[in-house]
Amino acid sequence: MKKLIGVLLVVITMVSCSKDKQCYTCTFGTSNGVTPPAKEYCGPMPATFKDASGNELQSFCTPK
């Protein structure tokens, strides 16, 4: 029984690690004369980015 639990724990760990999120490097368009620096984003796409004023930023993301 202990061996079975150990094997299940190893299998669950391997499966959960293989579900890593896809990461992207995102660059942004100019907003109010300012171009924000590139940002690393990990998560589902498409993503919406906003500036400090709450305005949506144009973005272009490439997979890492």
C-alpha distance (Angstrom), angle and dihedral (degrees) to the residues before:
residue distance angle dihedral
M1 . . .
K2 3.83 . .
K3 3.82 90.4 .
L4 3.80 90.9 52.2
I5 3.80 91.7 51.2
G6 3.82 90.1 47.9
V7 3.81 92.1 50.8
L8 3.81 91.6 47.3
L9 3.80 90.9 50.2
V10 3.82 91.5 52.0
V11 3.83 92.2 47.3
I12 3.81 92.7 48.4
T13 3.81 90.7 49.3
M14 3.80 92.2 50.6
V15 3.81 93.0 48.2
S16 3.80 94.2 47.6
C17 3.82 92.3 50.0
S18 3.79 92.0 52.7
K19 3.83 90.7 61.4
D20 3.81 94.8 72.0
K21 3.78 114.3 153.5
Q22 3.77 119.1 -107.5
C23 3.81 111.8 -107.3
Y24 3.80 126.9 -147.0
T25 3.78 138.6 -169.9
C26 3.79 107.5 -133.2
T27 3.79 127.3 -162.4
F28 3.77 123.5 -168.1
G29 3.79 139.4 -142.4
T30 3.78 124.1 -118.0
S31 3.80 116.9 -80.5
N32 3.83 121.0 -173.9
G33 3.81 89.6 -13.0
V34 3.81 93.0 -54.5
T35 3.81 126.9 107.1
P36 3.82 111.3 -155.6
P37 3.82 117.0 -136.1
A38 3.81 120.4 -99.3
K39 3.79 115.0 -85.2
E40 3.81 134.9 -156.2
Y41 3.80 111.9 -127.4
C42 3.80 127.4 -174.2
G43 3.76 116.8 -170.2
P44 3.77 145.9 60.5
M45 3.77 121.4 -25.3
P46 2.94 141.3 -101.2
A47 3.78 93.7 50.5
T48 3.79 126.7 -174.8
F49 3.79 118.3 -139.8
K50 3.80 125.3 -166.4
D51 3.79 134.3 -164.1
A52 3.81 125.8 -128.8
S53 3.83 90.3 -84.0
G54 3.81 92.7 53.9
N55 3.80 95.5 -107.0
E56 3.80 117.0 141.9
L57 3.80 114.0 -109.4
Q58 3.78 124.5 -141.8
S59 3.79 106.8 -119.3
F60 3.78 138.9 -173.8
C61 3.81 115.8 -162.2
T62 3.80 127.8 -168.7
P63 3.82 124.5 -169.0
K64 3.79 116.0 -105.8
